[in-house]
Structure formats: C-alpha cells, structure tokens
Amino acid sequence: TGVAVTGTRRRVDVDLGGLDEAIRPEVRATAERIAALPSAERRAALVDCGYQTPHWPTPYGLAADPVTQVVIDQELARAGVTRPDLVIAGWAVPTILQHGTDAQRERFVRSSLLGELTWCQLFSEPGSGSDLASLRTRATKVDGGWSLSGQKVWSSVAERADWAICLARTDADVPQHKGITYFLLDMRSAGIDVRPLREITGEALFNEVFLDDVFVPDDCVVAEPGDGWKLARTTLANERVAMASARLGKSVERAVELAADGLGPVEAVKVGHAVALATVCGLLGVRTTLRALGGHGPGAESSVAKLLGVRSRQTSSALVVELQGDAVADLGVLSKETGGLSADVWEMLNTRCLSIAGGTTQILRNVAGERILGLPR
C-alpha cells in the first residue's frame, strides 16, 4: 500500500522481439499527427486511418495483426490519444461486417464508427437471459419484411438508440437454436415502447422494450432467416488485442488516494489486497495479449479474467465506502458527477450489476470449471 501511495504502479512491457521496428516510426508519426488535431476532429481521423478499430478488415480497419495492434495501442497512449468507446456498436458492427450485405455495411459501419449512430441490443427477455435460445419474441413474415412482437429487457441506452440488433423467433417448428433470426431494427419504428428500469443508484441505465407488430424490412435481416443464433455468438476472427493499462481501476485508485491520508494497519492491508487483485487482473490482460502474439485465440481463461475483474471492481468500490466510515450516514442524494463520498457510494451500488452483465457469474464459473479444470457438466 505504501508503495502504491507514492504513485508506483506495476507496468508490464511486452517484448515484441524486434517485430515492431519496421512499423513503429510510421505508427508513431500517425499518432502524433492525430494528437495535434483539435479534440473534435480526432475521432474522424482515427476512423480514416483505421486506428479506431485496427483489428477490423479494410476499409474500416487495417486487418492488423496482433503486433501491429499492440504498437498502435502503445503509440496512441504515448501521444495521449484516447479512442472513443463504441459501446453497443462494438458488438453490432462486427456482425454486420462479417455476415451483412455490402449495402448494410455501406449504410451502417462508417456512421457507427463516427458516432453518428447509437446502437442498443435487444437480446435478453424475461425468462430468457442466460438461456437466450428460449427467447419468445416472434417475427412473422409479411409483405416486404417481417412483423416483430415481444418483450426485451436489460437494454442499455435503448431510450436514445437509433438502431438495435434484435433476435426474434422466425420458426417455432425447429429446435430452439435454429429458429432465430438476426434483425437490424430502426428504433424510431412504429410499435416500439421503451420503458426505463430504475436501479438502486436512482438512475435508469437499462430499459425494457415492448415490440407490437414492428415492421422490419427484408433488407434489415442479417444473413439468412434462422442464422440468428450463429450470428449472436460470432465475432471477427481477428479478435481485438489490447495492452493492459498500468492504472489499477477507478475504485482501487480512489482507495489508494484515501490511504494517502493515513489509515490504520488493518485498513492498509485491505487496500493492499485491492491493489494486488487489480494488478493480477491487469496481468491476465497481458497474458491474453501474449496468447494472441503467439497465434492463439482467446480461450476459456477469459471467463476467469471476467470473474476476477468483477470481484475487483465490486470489492474495491465497497472498500472505498468502508474506509470513509460513519460519513455515509449523512449522505444525501447520490450522484456520480459530484465526486467525493456521493460518487463513491454510487459506484459501489452501480457495480452490483456486473455479476450479471456480460455473462453471469454462475455461467462463467461453469465455463471455467468445465473447460479449464475439466470438471463434469
């Protein structure tokens, strides 16, 4: 804890074995050119040169190999350039790239990269979360397209999304996995009702979405009817390779900040444990990078990284609140914007959802047990 308080952070550098020497000067020059632009122009510049998504195929990325991806990450970080978060577009667009038509790619990819289109995901339903194949939203063939009816839930940013990726059942007479189709849904379509779901933070990040005979034209079906399950599980073959940050995570850094004001020995040990776990999570990210550099795709260990990452965020955010003692009793309205204890409590409550988001803890433990430890199903 004492070392962390002084600002020391464990930084791991990957030895690229000289494979970066030929490309680094050009990458560095490009990163510095982008850094010199006004902030409002950087996103378009990143998209134009392929540095926003270098792992995507051309012309929207560079089809970059793992070494090139790592070098681009390193040089953008060195130049102080941060990529905009694509949010749900980061899941939707790769499917369109790999399985969509030329017209779909032309219509959606670049505008999504530029942030002109916001996406949401309409997959989960009441009773169909981890068991997504049991979804009941139905799509009926009509003249020129499909009519969708059903209910979706836990849909982030649906209240402001322009488009959605939506799974619906188009054939009830085949096995569950084979009767699902992947749709691109205009969120301004008639028959869509978005209702916010209030959370323990007081905010409404998620929504439930009701579809009542929503028309989706044929040109907004990705691949073929019945291919939806395969598409929902697919990602681009050249997975994103990223360098782990030296930062410990928001709440761990906040705990270290509080430790700088002086803590008792018991509290100092707790902060030390938080620093250690956050460091392990970062090293797991480095291991994934090393696997990619060695020509191996992501494996079941990604489930372990997610499990430990969730534990780190949840326990460290709870620790930050604990370290401030009885002051929480006088807390008024929660706000992540005001800073201080109010933001700390908001963060602690907000991280509770991570046990479900991106794969439930129970499912990920099953994956780790079966695929890594070899335990029976």
Buried (B, 14 or more C-beta within 10 A) or exposed (E): BEEBBEEEBBEBEBEBEEBBEEBBEEBBEBBBEBBEBEEEEBBBBBBBBBBBBBBBBEEBBBBBBBBBBBBBBBBBBEBEBEBBEBBBBBBBBBBBBBBBEEEBBEBBBBBBBBBEBBBBBBBBBEEBBEEBBEBBBBBEEEEEBBBBBBBBBBBBBBBEBBBBBBBBBBBEEEEBBBBBBBBBBBBEBEEBEBEEEEBEBEBEBBBBBBBEEBBBEEEBBBBEBBBBBBBBEBEBEBBBBBBBEEEBBBBBBBBBBBBBEEBEEEBBEBBBBBBBBBBEBBBBBBBBBBBBBEEEEBEBBBBBBBBBBBBBBBBBBBBBBBBBEEEBEEBEEBBBEEEEBBBBBBBBBBBBBBBBBEBEBEBBEBBBBBEEEEEEE
